């Protein structure tokens, strides 16, 4: 139930340059090496032998990613062997994809421009509709008058006021005749001799002019037809380019497939670019491996490497503990709980993995707070429906549901009915004070276990002073137990004598002394810090214990909610009664069930994990060969 | 903002403002060597900066990071339109990266070289830097940029590029122009009193950019008065639209300066080169910000002024330290500091 992450060993592999890639592939196939960057070795072996390989791999991977986004269905890997991929192979394929991407990018740019053009034509067509009711010869707009120049078009509304002011510096004028969706439809007119200057200005302001065809002289309706034709042609051209794009991708499907396979095969060696160090043909690779894999690594490397190599294994030093990755033992049953633990943080290398204890206490607390045979059975059965898509939910749901069923028998509760099934113990409503006291006892036990785990973790990490004297250490545990005993004596025997005082004061003095040694700064600052931390320690113990009153409160709340449902149902006829009881039970299962699940998690995280668990572990991320 | 937050922000601003290094002090630093400069910076600002001989950009990144960390602290008490205004204002830092990316791609510079010139803006990064660096051609990058928060700015820059070719000044000016228009737009949503105070500080900056752009467009690029005026950004404190339209029609720099309203006419009367004018105008716009920071009670305009002054300090220090690292002589560094003004 209280496991620690798997034991790790540091591995160092010296080999010749030519064997680096086969070694990477062999280690990736085993999936046991968490690569490690070592700055010390970098002083001697200054080169990064895989850096150029990685650069080419990265370029190819990036281009492949861009091009494959145009694929209608994603490619499936067809890698059958784990052959080594040479730098030359990557470079050849990268050149091919570079050319292909250049073609795609050019088509994309054409489509973008065409889209912009179509947008502008649509805006102009919209402008023209404003003229449709007029019997106006628009051919005049085309004719370049000797003295007067007139243009109709659109300009973004945000550019309009600045453009109008700028045009006032010329002899041109601009008038808006229609505005819509951030676009102003305008007429610009002025003397012909300034047309070049104004044309330049209008271009900067993103003015899109209505071009009247040479052969055109007629009414707005005819020009509208011409614009419609332009839009049709532009759309057809865009569809043509889209088809070209699809055909281009289709024609290069084989190339893309081979790029994907090659990338998968090249990834293990490329991903070592920053950790593989070398000099003059000698290459060094370092990392963490599970101790149990040592033999397998020796055997595999001996088989796969052509040249002699040197393999060194060593246990992690105490100062390295923070950098050793944590690999939790795999367990089908505990997997969803490990996920919830990881939400808080990963256990450090020498810390206890609390998943087992967490699973047990979570399931028990859920049952205590939501004890009902019927409700528990519904939760367990409903959870089974998620088995295929979310097996984790099923495991947690079934266990929590079964716990609920178990405590349902203890309380004698079935779908809120308290007198149908005889209680193995009693209904919480019969003696709420006793239930509350039991909850406090449960909480105290929970906190004591959390404290013991913290002490164990301190010793395992070599923090001996912390283990003995800190608030979470043996002194802290002593203080908690003494304070609990003192509270018991005051409550039940009405006494707090010298023995109780000494028992409480002694560990507290040790804690304060330890905090004093740990603090820094001026005298007043240290006094303040120690005082506040000491006070915080007392308050957190009291509030932490009282937090567990919610275990009792929710078990009472569960019955009270059911009672409320029955009270409402009792006021209705038989049909209304059945419907109310049914809906009320659904309400209780969904709403209260969710609240209890969250409250249990809160107790685990804040009253449990935060007391003994740093959550600062590093995930074990092995070199892998993925297909 | 609650009373408590106002007191907190006011105190923070006072402490941070006391650590700012003035323009005059920065100019004095030119005579010192790099170690002395860093010692002086530490004494005045309290910040210790490391030098990494193998990575000259490291110190630039540190300078930016410290400033951004301060801005994060200053932004905490703000919410709603005020917070949005400041978040947009701080994008000014990211525009530097945006310009580096656009310039780099259009100049055909290798992605790894462009990457070295970028500054890591941590949580203030909006641009998908890696994806932008992985683009194979400038138009692919522009298409990607058009899908980001900078889409509008980039579309304007694209138009400018297609109209005038790879002219870095015009490209930069186009990006800055769009930024100021959007910044003024964001200021509209502030409370009237805050907006008025902020506009005074912003106005100094806008006058500076507008005047210098006008001079460049008219007399370096020889654009028409109308187009030169059109390419200016939103108007500032003294140089209103009518003023700028009148100036755009002048035929020489001297005529423009003679026609400027006070105090610009007095400040620029004896200056001939545009780069010197830039330095004077920057100094003047920063003095407006400093007045708002040290003498005005409005917290919003004080915060904005602090950002403006701190940004200038970072820029000057970066130019100074870079100049020292590259072994430039003091006159050249002075010129460079003027050029970044």
Contacts between the chains, C-beta under 8 A, distances in Angstrom:
chain1	res1	chain2	res2	distance
A	59	B	134	8.0
A	62	B	134	4.3
A	63	B	136	7.5
A	66	B	134	7.6
A	98	B	136	6.8
A	101	B	136	5.8
A	102	B	136	6.7
A	102	B	137	7.3
A	105	B	136	6.4
A	105	B	137	6.0
A	105	B	139	7.1
A	105	B	140	4.9
A	108	B	140	7.5
A	108	B	143	6.8
A	109	B	139	4.9
A	109	B	140	7.7
A	109	B	143	7.2
A	112	B	143	6.1
A	158	B	181	7.6
A	162	B	230	5.8
A	162	B	232	7.9
A	163	B	230	6.3
A	165	B	229	6.9
A	165	B	241	5.6
A	165	B	245	6.4
A	166	B	226	4.5
A	166	B	227	7.0
A	166	B	229	4.9
A	166	B	230	3.8
A	167	B	226	6.5
A	168	B	245	7.2
A	169	B	225	4.9
A	169	B	226	4.2
A	169	B	229	6.0
A	169	B	245	5.9
A	169	B	248	6.4
A	169	B	249	6.5
A	170	B	224	7.9
A	170	B	226	5.1
A	197	B	224	4.7
A	197	B	226	6.6
A	197	B	227	7.4
A	198	B	226	7.3
A	200	B	224	7.1
A	200	B	227	5.8
A	201	B	224	7.1
A	201	B	226	5.1
A	201	B	227	4.7
A	201	B	230	5.7
A	203	B	163	6.4
A	204	B	159	7.3
A	204	B	160	7.9
A	204	B	163	6.6
A	204	B	227	6.2
A	204	B	230	5.9
A	204	B	231	6.7
A	205	B	230	6.4
A	206	B	159	6.5
